[in-house]
Amino acid sequence: MAGNKAEKQKWSELPPEIMELILEKLGCVDIMRFKAVTKSWCLVANSYVSSPLYSQIPKSPWLIYPTIRKHPLFYPSPQSPEDHNDHSGLFNFAEKKAYKIKNVFEECKPLGGYVLGSSHGWLVIRDRTSGDLFLLNPFTSAKIQLPSAGNHNDVVVRKAFLSSDPSLSESFSVVIWHGWSNDRCRRLSYHMHGQEHNTWTLFGSEDRYWDIIYYNDQLYVLRLNGLLEVWESRNRLIPTKIAAVRDETTWQWLEYSITNLNLVESLGEILCVVCIQGAARYKYNVYKLDFGGGKLWKKVKTLKDQAVFVGRNQSVSLSAREFPELERNSVYYSSWNLHYMGYDLCLYNLEEDDVVLLMKHKHFSRCLTPFWIVPNPW
């Protein structure tokens, strides 16, 4: 016993420099295990990530989804003890393994809450009881309160976007896309966290939108009619519009056949990933933003070695060379399957023009959309 205790003490007293070298080589799951070894290891890990020498290693997204029929995250007033089993499922592609995260949504009871999306490894959650918004890191249980968006019955928040990772800096901004109902979400509001004015500020005109993306401290807002607006947001209490352009030729046919659209940054460029409903399946077309050419959006035939993840989350593009578990030149997405009333997790390969079914999940409700989250163990 004395020998084992001495051995454990030696491990706990490793020099911080050695532990930092170890941290550089670890993936997300292993970092969380590292932090759980001892209190001193956890302190070293937190200190390391806050240092200027730290640079985030790209991580492949995980799929997050409810694991029971009446999940408290989405359904009000659970009716049975099983319904109180407050946890979500997480699927890690690298390990081909499913995990469960328990009791991270306790504060949303008794009426529950719902996820507006994920961004930089954080969930954006709204409480059904109070209407309050907050950020939650499901891997660390860290929480950041946001200003209230109003009564849940009066204001619907469709999606939320973060400018940067709140784990790295308290200076970040949030944009919410909201309205009076799901089909009337036509307003955008902005909040700069840490400022004296702890509130939401409306910006832009009332309209319908496809998607929004933060890139290089600027907001790219794509309206339903194809108008692209660029807003400067760096250290501002309210964004300032610096450009508004529309490509008529590209959008004339998209308006009639498009099912969904996501903006994503990939290799320093902004892509528009367009989902089109075919006769029996979805297909995807990809366009590249080009301010200098004759057309605003130029169609690209291949994503090369990139794999793109789209959905209610912040869309992500990753290299299949760095993540061999991913399929190159592909779009990962989830779609509702009426045959068994659940969601299919699929990938669409641009080169083969083919859909591959990766996973089925019975949600029992179309409102329980699974989405991607890039794990953030800090």
N, C-alpha and C positions, 0 to 999 in steps of 0.2 A: 504493500500500500504506500509506504514511504517513497519507494522508487517511482511509482506511478505519479505521485504528487510532484516529485522533483522534476520528472519529465514534462509534465504539464506546465510547470512554472517556467522551464526553459523556453517552451514554445511561446508563452505569453510575454516573455521578455526579449523577444527578437528585436533588433534595432529597427527603428522606423524606416531607415533607408532600405533594408532588406525587404520589409513588408510592402513598400511602395513598388519595388521591382516585381514582387509577386502580383500586386494589383494590376500592373500594366498588362499582364498576360491573361487575366481572368475575364470570363464572360459574365453576363448579368446574374444568372443563377448562382454561379460560384462566388461572385462578389457578395451577394446576400448571405451565403453560407459563411464567408470570411468574416463578415460583420458580426455574425452570431457566435463566433468562437469565444471571445472574451470581450470585456468592456474596453480594454486597451486597444484591441484590434479594431473595434468599431470606431474609436476615437481617431486612430491613425487613418482609417479609410475615409472618414468624413473630412479630416484635415487635408488629406491628399487631394480630394476632389475640389476643395475650395481654393487650392493654391493656383497661381498663374501658370504653373508648369503643366497643369492637367489639361488634356485635350480629350474630348469624348470619342470613344471608339464606336463606329457605326454598329447598330444592333438590328437584327431582323425583327420585324413586328410579330407579336403574338396575337392570336385571336381570343377575344373576350366575349363570353356569352352566358346567359342565365342557365342554370343547371336543373331547375325544377319548374313545374307548370305555372305556379303562382308565385313567381319570384318577387319578394318585397321591393326590389329595386324598381319594378315596373308596375306591380299590381297593388292597389290599396286594400286595406283590411283583410289580411290573411285569415282564412277560415279554419285551418287545422294546424296541429303542431308541426307537421311536415312543411307547411307553408312558411313557418318562421325560421326555417333553415337558411339563414341569410348568407349565401355565398354565391360566387360566380365561378364559371369555368374558364381556365386559361389554357390555350394549346400552344406549345412551343414547337415550331417547325424544325429547329435545329436538332432537338432531342427526340422529336416525334412522340412527345409525352404531354399528357394533360395534367394540370394542377388545379387546385381549388384555393380561393382566397376567402376567408371567413370574416364575418363581423365587421366589415369596413363600411357598411351602410347603416349602422345602428342609428345614427342621428337622423335618418330619414323616416323613422317610425313616429306615429302609428300608421300614417297614410302612405308611407313609402316615398320614393323619389324616382327620378329617371335620369339617364345619362344623355347629355346633349352631344357628346362626342369625346374624342381624345386628341391631345396635342402635346408634343414634347414629353410624352410619358405620363401625363396627368389626365385624369378624367374631369370633365366639366359636368357637375351634377346640380339638379334643381330639386329642392324639397317640395313635395306636393302640399304639405301642410302650410308652410310659411311663404312659399314662393321664392325663398332665398336661393342664391347661387353660391357655389363654392367649388374650389379645386381640390381634388383628392389624388394623392399618389397611392395606388393600390398595393404597391410593393413595399412602401415604408409606413403607410397610414398617415403621412403628413397631410395637413389640411390648411387651405388658405381661403378665408372668407372673402366673398365679393359683394358688391352692393346688391340690394334686392332689385329684381326686375319688375316688381309689382305683384299683385295677387295672381295666383296660379290660374284662377278661373277667368281672369280678365286679359292676361297677356300670355301668349304662347311664344316660347323661345325655341326656335327650330334648330339652331346650330351655333357653336361658339368657336372662337379662334384665338390662340395665344401667339404673341409676337416672338417669345423666346422662352427658354426653360426657367421657371421660377426657382429651381434648385440652385442655379448658378448666380442669380441676381434678383434682388427685390424690385428692380426697375424693369417692369414688363407691362405690356398693355394687352387688353382683351377686347375683342369685338363680338357682339351678339347680333344674330339675325332673328328678328322677332315680328310679331303682329298680333292681330285679334283672333286668329284661327290658323290652322295649318296651311290652308290655301290662301291666306291673306297675310303671310309673313313678308311684309314689304318695307320694313324699316331696318336701319342699321344703327347701333349705338356703340359708343367707345368709352373705355375706362382705362386710365393710366394708374396702375397700382402704386401705392405709396405716396400719392399726392394728397394735399390738404383736402381737396374736394372729392369725397368718397361717394361718387355718384356716376350714373351713366349719362353720356351726352349724345344726343341724336346728331347724325351727320348724313349728308347726301339727301337725295330726293326720294319720295316714296315710289317704289317700283318692285318688280319681281326679279329674282336673282337666280343664277345658276350656282355660282360658287365664289369663294373668296380665298386668297392666299397671302400670307406675309412672305416677302422676299426682300432682303437687303434693306430692312427697316421701312419698306414701302408696302402698302396694301394694294393688291390687284383685285378689283371687283368686277365680275362679269355679269352683266344684266341679261335677262331673258331674251331681249331683242338683239343680243350680240355686242352691245356697247361695252367696251372695256375702259374702266376708269382706274387711274393710278393716283394713290393718295400718299403723301409724305407723312410719316407718323413718328419719326425719331424724336424722342423726348418732348413730345407735344401733348398738351391737354386736349386738343382736338385735331384730327387729321386735316391736312390741306390738300385739295385736289390740284394735281400738277399736269394731268393729261386725261383726255377722253377721246377715244377713237373707235371706229366701227368699220368692219370689212363687210360690205353688202353682199359680195359674190359668194363668200364662204358660207354665210348664214342663211341664204335663201332656201336651200334644201334641208339644212339641219333642223330648222324650225318645225318641219313636218314629220320627221322620222326619229328625232332624238328622244331617248328615254331618260338618260341622265348624263351629267357632265361633271368632271372634276378637274381642277387645276392642280398641277404638281410641279415642283422644282426638280430637275434632273440634269446633273452634270453642268450646272450653271445656267441652264435654260429653263424657261417656263413652258410646260406642255399642257395642252388641253386634251384630256382623255374622254372621248365621246362614246357613250353606250347607245347602241341602236338595236331595237327589237326586230329580229328577223322572223321568218316563218315559224321556226321551231326552237330558236335559241337566240341568245344575245351575241353580238359581235362588237368589237371596239375599233374605232378609228382614232389615230393620234395626230395632233397638229402642234407645230412649234410656233411660238410667238416670235414675230420678226418685224420690228418697228421700221427697219430700213428698207424692206423690200416692197414690191408692188402690192402684195397681199399681206394683211396683218397676221393671218394664220396660214402656215404652209404645212401641207400634209406630209408626214414622215412615214416611210414604208417599214422601218424597223426601229426597235428600241435598242438594238445591238445586244450588249451584255446586261442590260438593265432589266429589272423586274419592278413593276409598279403595283402598289397596293392602294385601292380606292374604296370609299365608303363614307360613313358618317364621321370618320376620323380625319385628322389631317393627313392628306395623301402623302405617300412615301415612295421614293425611288431608290433602289439598292442594286449593287453590282452582284451578279450571279457568280462572278469570279471570287469575290470575297466571301460570299455565302453560297457554297455549293449545294445546299439544300433547296435553293430556289431555281426556278426554271427561267432561263434567259429569254429576252424578247417576249415577255408575257405580262398580262394584267391579271392580278388577283382580285377577286370580288366575291360577294355573296348575293344570292338571288332567292326570291320566294318561290317555293314549289307547292302548287295547289294539290298535287296528287297525294301527298302525305302531310300537308299543312305544316311545313317546316322550311328551313333554309338549307340551300346547297352552297357549299364553299367550292368555288371553281377557279380555274385559271384559263385565260384565253391566250393562245399563242398566235402572234401576228403573222409569223412566217407560214405556219401551217393552216391558218384560218380555222382553228379547231379549239373546242372546249374540252377541258379535262375536269372531271368531277373528283374533288379531293376529299370531301367529307360531307355527311348529312347530319343535320341537327334538328330535332323536332321541338319547335318553340311553342306550338299551339296558338300562336297569335302573330299576326303580321307586324304588329307594332314592336315586337321584341327583336329588333335588328341586331345581329352580331356585328362587331366592328374590330378594327385593328388597333393595337396600342404598342408603341415602341417602349420596351421596359426601361425604367429609370430607377435604379436601386439607391438613388441618393435622396 
